[in-house]
Amino acid sequence: MKLKLCKIVRSCFDVLATVAAVAAMILRESWYLPLLIAAIALLLVGIVFSAVLYRCPTCGRALPVRGKTPKTCPFCGSSLE
C-alpha cells in the first residue's frame, strides 16, 4: 500500500474515533458505552494498521507517524516516493 494512502486511512480511523467519542459524550444514556467501545476499537485498529503497513518498503522498519510523510527512510536512506 502506498505510504500516503496508508497515512490517510490512519487519519480516517482517528477522525471516526473522535466522532464516536464526542457522540458518546453527547448521547450519554443508552449509547454511551457502545460508542465509547467503538471509539477505543477504532483507535486500536488505526494504531495496528499503522504499525503493520506504514513501513519502509526497502528495510521494513516502521516509519514515524507524526508529521509529513518522509521522502527518504530515516533508517536506510532509500527513497520513499
Summary of the structure (lengths in Angstrom):
residues: 81
radius of gyration: 15.9
end to end distance: 12.2
largest distance: 52.2
contacts: 206
relative contact order: 0.15
helix: 57%
strand: 5%
